[in-house]
Amino acid sequence: MGVRVRILNEEYNLRADEDEGYLEGIAAYVDNKAKGIASSFPHKEREEISILTCLNIADELCKLKEKNRKAKERIQRLIEKIEKNSK
């Protein structure tokens, strides 16, 4: 699938196996993040805004991965506790 999106007033052609709505949603998310950073740092160049946007999204991803890891560990402990108590 492919779709044309706009990020920071620049158009991009995206192609992926996901449907157009998904790609548009991802692009909108990145665009909103980039615009937020651009408004906080109006004198930064596009490249710096792009790097800061990537760092912010990477930070979100890492925090979510850690949260997911901790949740999986907690679930595993609960499963083990249930199994132990059911014997």
SEKE-135652 format. One record per atom (N, C-alpha, C, O): atom name; x, y, z. Coordinates in Angstrom, 1 decimal, decimal comma, padded with zeros to 4 digits, always signed. Layout:
N
> CA_X_Y_Z $
...
//
This chain:
87
> N_+000,8_-001,2_+000,0 $
> CA_+000,0_+000,0_+000,0 $
> C_+000,9_+001,2_+000,0 $
> O_+002,0_+001,2_+000,5 $
> N_+000,3_+002,3_-000,5 $
> CA_+001,0_+003,6_-000,5 $
> C_+000,1_+004,7_-000,3 $
> O_-001,1_+004,7_-000,6 $
> N_+000,6_+005,8_+000,3 $
> CA_-000,2_+007,0_+000,6 $
> C_+000,7_+008,2_+000,6 $
> O_+001,9_+008,1_+001,0 $
> N_+000,2_+009,3_+000,3 $
> CA_+000,9_+010,6_+000,3 $
> C_+000,5_+011,3_+001,6 $
> O_-000,7_+011,5_+001,8 $
> N_+001,5_+011,7_+002,4 $
> CA_+001,3_+012,3_+003,6 $
> C_+002,0_+013,7_+003,7 $
> O_+002,9_+013,9_+002,9 $
> N_+001,7_+014,5_+004,7 $
> CA_+002,3_+015,8_+004,9 $
> C_+002,9_+015,8_+006,3 $
> O_+002,1_+015,6_+007,3 $
> N_+004,2_+016,1_+006,5 $
> CA_+004,8_+016,2_+007,8 $
> C_+005,6_+017,5_+007,7 $
> O_+006,5_+017,7_+006,9 $
> N_+005,3_+018,4_+008,7 $
> CA_+006,0_+019,7_+008,7 $
> C_+005,9_+020,4_+007,3 $
> O_+006,9_+021,0_+006,8 $
> N_+004,7_+020,4_+006,8 $
> CA_+004,4_+021,0_+005,5 $
> C_+005,3_+020,5_+004,3 $
> O_+005,4_+021,2_+003,3 $
> N_+005,7_+019,3_+004,5 $
> CA_+006,5_+018,6_+003,4 $
> C_+005,8_+017,3_+003,0 $
> O_+005,3_+016,6_+003,9 $
> N_+005,6_+017,1_+001,8 $
> CA_+004,9_+015,9_+001,3 $
> C_+005,9_+014,7_+001,2 $
> O_+007,0_+014,8_+000,7 $
> N_+005,4_+013,5_+001,6 $
> CA_+006,1_+012,3_+001,5 $
> C_+005,2_+011,2_+001,0 $
> O_+004,0_+011,1_+001,3 $
> N_+005,8_+010,3_+000,2 $
> CA_+005,1_+009,1_-000,3 $
> C_+005,5_+007,9_+000,6 $
> O_+006,7_+007,6_+000,7 $
> N_+004,6_+007,3_+001,3 $
> CA_+004,8_+006,2_+002,2 $
> C_+004,3_+004,9_+001,6 $
> O_+003,2_+004,9_+001,0 $
> N_+005,1_+003,9_+001,7 $
> CA_+004,7_+002,6_+001,2 $
> C_+005,0_+001,5_+002,2 $
> O_+006,1_+001,5_+002,8 $
> N_+003,9_+000,7_+002,5 $
> CA_+004,1_-000,4_+003,5 $
> C_+003,0_-001,4_+003,3 $
> O_+002,1_-001,1_+002,6 $
> N_+003,1_-002,5_+004,1 $
> CA_+002,0_-003,5_+004,0 $
> C_+000,8_-003,1_+004,7 $
> O_-000,3_-003,6_+004,5 $
> N_+000,9_-002,1_+005,6 $
> CA_-000,3_-001,6_+006,4 $
> C_-001,2_-000,8_+005,5 $
> O_-000,8_-000,4_+004,4 $
> N_-002,5_-000,7_+006,0 $
> CA_-003,4_+000,1_+005,2 $
> C_-003,2_+001,6_+005,2 $
> O_-002,4_+002,1_+006,1 $
> N_-003,8_+002,3_+004,3 $
> CA_-003,6_+003,7_+004,2 $
> C_-003,9_+004,5_+005,5 $
> O_-003,2_+005,4_+005,9 $
> N_-005,0_+004,1_+006,2 $
> CA_-005,4_+004,7_+007,4 $
> C_-004,4_+004,7_+008,5 $
> O_-004,1_+005,6_+009,2 $
> N_-003,7_+003,5_+008,6 $
> CA_-002,7_+003,3_+009,5 $
> C_-001,5_+004,2_+009,2 $
> O_-001,0_+004,9_+010,1 $
> N_-001,1_+004,2_+008,0 $
> CA_+000,0_+005,1_+007,5 $
> C_-000,3_+006,6_+007,8 $
> O_+000,6_+007,3_+008,2 $
> N_-001,5_+007,0_+007,5 $
> CA_-001,9_+008,4_+007,7 $
> C_-001,9_+008,7_+009,2 $
> O_-001,5_+009,8_+009,6 $
> N_-002,3_+007,7_+010,0 $
> CA_-002,3_+007,9_+011,5 $
> C_-000,9_+008,1_+012,0 $
> O_-000,6_+009,0_+012,8 $
> N_+000,0_+007,3_+011,5 $
> CA_+001,4_+007,4_+011,9 $
> C_+002,0_+008,7_+011,5 $
> O_+002,7_+009,4_+012,3 $
> N_+001,7_+009,1_+010,3 $
> CA_+002,3_+010,4_+009,8 $
> C_+001,7_+011,6_+010,6 $
> O_+002,4_+012,5_+010,9 $
> N_+000,4_+011,5_+010,9 $
> CA_-000,2_+012,5_+011,7 $
> C_+000,4_+012,6_+013,1 $
> O_+000,6_+013,7_+013,6 $
> N_+000,7_+011,5_+013,7 $
> CA_+001,4_+011,4_+015,0 $
> C_+002,7_+012,1_+014,9 $
> O_+003,0_+013,0_+015,8 $
> N_+003,5_+011,8_+013,9 $
> CA_+004,8_+012,4_+013,8 $
> C_+004,7_+013,9_+013,5 $
> O_+005,5_+014,7_+014,0 $
> N_+003,8_+014,2_+012,6 $
> CA_+003,6_+015,6_+012,3 $
> C_+003,2_+016,4_+013,6 $
> O_+003,7_+017,5_+013,8 $
> N_+002,3_+015,9_+014,4 $
> CA_+001,9_+016,6_+015,6 $
> C_+003,1_+016,8_+016,6 $
> O_+003,3_+017,8_+017,2 $
> N_+003,9_+015,7_+016,7 $
> CA_+005,1_+015,8_+017,6 $
> C_+006,0_+016,8_+017,1 $
> O_+006,5_+017,6_+017,8 $
> N_+006,3_+016,8_+015,8 $
> CA_+007,2_+017,7_+015,2 $
> C_+006,8_+019,2_+015,3 $
> O_+007,5_+020,0_+015,6 $
> N_+005,5_+019,4_+015,1 $
> CA_+004,9_+020,7_+015,2 $
> C_+005,0_+021,2_+016,6 $
> O_+005,3_+022,4_+016,9 $
> N_+004,8_+020,3_+017,6 $
> CA_+004,9_+020,7_+019,0 $
> C_+006,3_+021,1_+019,3 $
> O_+006,5_+022,1_+020,0 $
> N_+007,3_+020,4_+018,8 $
> CA_+008,7_+020,7_+019,1 $
> C_+009,1_+022,0_+018,4 $
> O_+009,8_+022,9_+018,9 $
> N_+008,6_+022,2_+017,1 $
> CA_+008,9_+023,4_+016,3 $
> C_+008,3_+024,6_+017,0 $
> O_+008,9_+025,7_+017,0 $
> N_+007,1_+024,5_+017,6 $
> CA_+006,6_+025,6_+018,3 $
> C_+007,3_+026,0_+019,6 $
> O_+007,4_+027,1_+020,0 $
> N_+007,9_+025,0_+020,2 $
> CA_+008,7_+025,2_+021,4 $
> C_+010,1_+025,8_+021,1 $
> O_+010,7_+026,5_+021,9 $
> N_+010,6_+025,4_+019,9 $
> CA_+011,9_+025,9_+019,5 $
> C_+011,8_+026,5_+018,1 $
> O_+012,2_+026,0_+017,1 $
> N_+011,2_+027,7_+018,0 $
> CA_+010,9_+028,3_+016,7 $
> C_+012,2_+028,7_+015,9 $
> O_+012,1_+028,9_+014,7 $
> N_+013,3_+028,8_+016,5 $
> CA_+014,5_+029,1_+015,8 $
> C_+015,4_+027,9_+015,3 $
> O_+016,4_+028,1_+014,7 $
> N_+014,9_+026,7_+015,6 $
> CA_+015,6_+025,5_+015,2 $
> C_+015,4_+025,2_+013,7 $
> O_+014,3_+025,5_+013,2 $
> N_+016,3_+024,7_+013,1 $
> CA_+016,2_+024,3_+011,7 $
> C_+015,4_+023,0_+011,6 $
> O_+015,3_+022,3_+012,6 $
> N_+014,9_+022,7_+010,4 $
> CA_+014,1_+021,5_+010,2 $
> C_+014,8_+020,3_+010,6 $
> O_+014,2_+019,4_+011,2 $
> N_+016,1_+020,1_+010,3 $
> CA_+016,9_+019,0_+010,6 $
> C_+016,9_+018,8_+012,1 $
> O_+016,7_+017,6_+012,6 $
> N_+017,1_+019,8_+012,9 $
> CA_+017,2_+019,7_+014,3 $
> C_+015,8_+019,3_+014,9 $
> O_+015,7_+018,5_+015,8 $
> N_+014,8_+019,9_+014,3 $
> CA_+013,4_+019,6_+014,8 $
> C_+013,2_+018,1_+014,5 $
> O_+012,6_+017,4_+015,3 $
> N_+013,6_+017,6_+013,3 $
> CA_+013,4_+016,2_+013,0 $
> C_+014,1_+015,3_+014,0 $
> O_+013,6_+014,3_+014,4 $
> N_+015,4_+015,6_+014,3 $
> CA_+016,2_+014,8_+015,3 $
> C_+015,5_+014,8_+016,6 $
> O_+015,4_+013,8_+017,3 $
> N_+015,1_+016,0_+017,1 $
> CA_+014,4_+016,1_+018,4 $
> C_+013,1_+015,3_+018,4 $
> O_+012,8_+014,7_+019,4 $
> N_+012,4_+015,3_+017,3 $
> CA_+011,2_+014,6_+017,2 $
> C_+011,5_+013,1_+017,3 $
> O_+010,8_+012,3_+018,0 $
> N_+012,5_+012,6_+016,6 $
> CA_+012,9_+011,2_+016,6 $
> C_+013,3_+010,8_+018,1 $
> O_+012,9_+009,8_+018,5 $
> N_+014,0_+011,7_+018,7 $
> CA_+014,5_+011,4_+020,1 $
> C_+013,3_+011,3_+021,1 $
> O_+013,2_+010,4_+021,9 $
> N_+012,3_+012,2_+020,9 $
> CA_+011,1_+012,2_+021,7 $
> C_+010,3_+010,9_+021,5 $
> O_+009,9_+010,3_+022,5 $
> N_+010,1_+010,5_+020,2 $
> CA_+009,4_+009,3_+019,9 $
> C_+010,1_+008,1_+020,4 $
> O_+009,5_+007,1_+020,9 $
> N_+011,5_+008,1_+020,3 $
> CA_+012,3_+007,0_+020,8 $
> C_+012,2_+006,8_+022,3 $
> O_+012,1_+005,7_+022,8 $
> N_+012,1_+008,0_+023,0 $
> CA_+012,0_+008,0_+024,4 $
> C_+010,6_+007,4_+024,8 $
> O_+010,6_+006,5_+025,7 $
> N_+009,6_+007,8_+024,1 $
> CA_+008,2_+007,2_+024,4 $
> C_+008,3_+005,7_+024,1 $
> O_+007,8_+004,9_+025,0 $
> N_+008,9_+005,2_+023,0 $
> CA_+008,9_+003,8_+022,7 $
> C_+009,7_+003,0_+023,8 $
> O_+009,2_+002,0_+024,2 $
> N_+010,8_+003,6_+024,2 $
> CA_+011,6_+002,9_+025,2 $
> C_+010,9_+002,8_+026,6 $
> O_+010,9_+001,7_+027,2 $
> N_+010,2_+003,8_+026,9 $
> CA_+009,4_+003,8_+028,2 $
> C_+008,3_+002,8_+028,1 $
> O_+008,0_+002,1_+029,0 $
> N_+007,6_+002,8_+026,9 $
> CA_+006,5_+001,8_+026,7 $
> C_+007,0_+000,4_+026,7 $
> O_+006,4_-000,5_+027,3 $
> N_+008,2_+000,1_+026,1 $
> CA_+008,8_-001,2_+026,1 $
> C_+009,1_-001,6_+027,6 $
> O_+008,9_-002,8_+027,9 $
> N_+009,6_-000,7_+028,4 $
> CA_+010,0_-001,1_+029,7 $
> C_+008,7_-001,3_+030,5 $
> O_+008,6_-002,3_+031,3 $
> N_+007,7_-000,5_+030,3 $
> CA_+006,4_-000,7_+031,0 $
> C_+005,8_-002,1_+030,6 $
> O_+005,3_-002,8_+031,5 $
> N_+005,9_-002,4_+029,3 $
> CA_+005,4_-003,7_+028,8 $
> C_+006,2_-004,9_+029,4 $
> O_+005,6_-005,9_+029,8 $
> N_+007,5_-004,7_+029,5 $
> CA_+008,4_-005,8_+030,1 $
> C_+008,0_-006,0_+031,6 $
> O_+007,8_-007,1_+032,0 $
> N_+007,8_-004,9_+032,3 $
> CA_+007,4_-005,0_+033,7 $
> C_+006,0_-005,7_+033,9 $
> O_+005,8_-006,5_+034,8 $
> N_+005,1_-005,3_+033,0 $
> CA_+003,7_-005,9_+033,0 $
> C_+003,8_-007,4_+032,8 $
> O_+003,1_-008,2_+033,4 $
> N_+004,6_-007,8_+031,8 $
> CA_+004,8_-009,2_+031,5 $
> C_+005,4_-010,0_+032,7 $
> O_+004,9_-011,1_+033,0 $
> N_+006,4_-009,4_+033,3 $
> CA_+007,0_-010,0_+034,5 $
> C_+005,9_-010,2_+035,6 $
> O_+005,8_-011,2_+036,3 $
> N_+005,1_-009,1_+035,8 $
> CA_+004,1_-009,2_+036,8 $
> C_+003,0_-010,3_+036,5 $
> O_+002,6_-011,0_+037,4 $
> N_+002,6_-010,3_+035,3 $
> CA_+001,7_-011,4_+034,8 $
> C_+002,3_-012,7_+035,1 $
> O_+001,6_-013,6_+035,5 $
> N_+003,5_-012,9_+034,7 $
> CA_+004,2_-014,2_+034,9 $
> C_+004,2_-014,6_+036,4 $
> O_+004,0_-015,8_+036,7 $
> N_+004,5_-013,6_+037,3 $
> CA_+004,5_-013,9_+038,7 $
> C_+003,1_-014,3_+039,2 $
> O_+003,0_-015,2_+040,0 $
> N_+002,1_-013,6_+038,7 $
> CA_+000,8_-013,9_+039,1 $
> C_+000,3_-015,3_+038,6 $
> O_-000,3_-016,1_+039,3 $
> N_+000,7_-015,7_+037,4 $
> CA_+000,5_-017,0_+036,9 $
> C_+001,1_-018,1_+037,7 $
> O_+000,5_-019,1_+038,1 $
> N_+002,4_-017,8_+038,1 $
> CA_+003,1_-018,8_+038,9 $
> C_+002,4_-018,9_+040,3 $
> O_+002,3_-020,0_+040,9 $
> N_+002,0_-017,8_+040,8 $
> CA_+001,3_-017,8_+042,1 $
> C_+000,0_-018,6_+042,1 $
> O_-000,3_-019,4_+042,9 $
> N_-000,8_-018,3_+041,0 $
> CA_-002,0_-019,1_+040,8 $
> C_-001,8_-020,5_+040,7 $
> O_-002,5_-021,4_+041,3 $
> N_-000,8_-020,9_+039,9 $
> CA_-000,5_-022,3_+039,7 $
> C_+000,0_-023,0_+041,0 $
> O_-000,4_-024,1_+041,2 $
> N_+000,8_-022,3_+041,8 $
> CA_+001,2_-022,8_+043,0 $
> C_+000,1_-023,0_+044,0 $
> O_+000,0_-024,0_+044,7 $
> N_-000,9_-022,0_+044,0 $
> CA_-002,0_-022,1_+044,9 $
> C_-003,1_-023,1_+044,5 $
> O_-003,9_-023,5_+045,3 $
> N_-003,1_-023,5_+043,2 $
> CA_-004,1_-024,4_+042,7 $
> C_-003,7_-025,9_+042,9 $
> O_-004,4_-026,8_+042,6 $
> N_-002,5_-026,1_+043,4 $
> CA_-002,0_-027,5_+043,5 $
> C_-002,4_-028,1_+044,9 $
> O_-002,1_-029,2_+045,2 $
//
